[in-house]
Amino acid sequence: METREHISQDLASYASRLRFPGDVEKAFRSYHARNSVVLVRFAVILTIVLYGLFGILDIYAAPLSKHVIWFIRFAVVIPALLAVLLFSIHPYFRRVLQPIMVLVVLIGGGGILAMIELAARRELGYQTYYAGLMLVIIATHSIYRLRFFYATLSSILVVVGYELIAMFHQKLFVSDAETALFISNNFFFISSMILGMATSYSLEFYIRRVFAQRIRLAEEQEKSDRLLLNILPREIAATLKEQESVIADHYDVASILFADVANFTPMCACMKPIETVELLNEVFSHFDTLVERYDLEKIKTIGDCYMVAAGVPRHRPDHAHVLARMGLDILKYVRERRFDGGKTVSFRIGINSGPVVAGVIGRKKFIYDLWGDTVNVASRMEFHGVSGTIQIAPNTYQLIKDDFVCERRGTITVKGKGEMPVWHVISEKLL
């Protein structure tokens, strides 16, 4: 079974076969019908107008039979075409556009065949009305928007109808002159069909190529959007696609978590570079899963440090609580996880809450980042933390103290802030 990616890559070759695989073909037919309705209405109106105008020709080409021929034109064919035009307003019309347009061809062609049948033998129209069938064939393969199969089938039916009229009514094999006329007429019919088939094939092939390109473009756009969403929050990505200016927002309250591997430098000295990268990838991939589970915003990784935020860019009142839960999940994961060779890792985690500025700056390799005193203090909570613990600042403690078991550690010196009391989060309180 062909994969979607493989099919997508080969859509151009499928276009030349005039058939896409599976659901792609179904989507194309809907696309083709949807984009054909307006032109089809115009084509039907043009057919009605020409059918009416050619009634003037009947005065000269079939003066003896013009009244019965006018009945065919104005009482049968034109009302039938008007009914099709009226039906084209209905949404269901698009679903049956191809067979309905085949019917239009048969109505138009059948009307002309009826005129040949009804014209008197000595009238000019008896032998010249066949030319109108070539106009029908031209319209069939062009403005009627019939796909190649339906256009070819319709024109064959029209020509077969003429053959029956020519052989059984006009009896064009009675004399050499009439046989020559029959052969001449068929020469023009077959030539018109061949040119028409080449036209309808080229048109459908071109439309299918355009449709295939639209699919490829949509897939590339989807890949680009997914990549952008891996870098930026969905709200920021949407804004960035609409404007190129600096994006910056102030949030009155949010929480920031930093998680850093304890004793990372000496650990790296005992490992191969690829082993270090694989270990960090495995650990941080698990953190990414937690971010998705708790609907948080991963900001970035800096070496062995993982930064995540809650409350930006989507406001949530439990921003401090959810980061405390994530921190506990991180510690539980690394305590239980054994890596290659029985290795273990330990993390220092720091959390702080408060106002932040968030946004995207720069023109290349941009990221969604956070700035402000709240971020700096959160980073200090981690830096001055103890391996295997979650250290929180006073702002965060005030938000979660009623729902989490927290242990007072004492005070630490925070650059630019002086002495600051800190707590360790031990567990979530049981209800």
Secondary structure, DSSP 8 states (H G I E B T S, - for coil): ---HHHHHHTHHHHHHTT---HHHHHHHHHHHHHHHHHHHHHHHHHHHHHHHHTHHHHHHH-TTTHHHHHIIIIIIIHHHHHHHHHHTTSGGGGGGHHHHHHHHHHHHHHHHHHHHHHS-TTSTHHHHTTHHHHHHHHHHTTTT---HHHHHHHHHHHHHHHHHHHHHTS-TTSSHHHHHHHHHHHHHHHHHHHHHHHHHHHHHHHHHHHHHHHHHHHHHHHHHHHHHHHHS-HHHHHHHHH--S-EEEEEEEEEEEEEEETTHHHHHHTS-HHHHHHHHHHHHHHHHHHHHHHT-EEEEEETTEEEEEESSSS--TTHHHHHHHHHHHHHHHHHH--BGGGB---EEEEEEEEEEEEEE--SSS--EEEESHHHHHHHHHHHT--TTEEEE-HHHHHHHTTTEEEEEEEEEEETTTEEEEEEEEEEE---
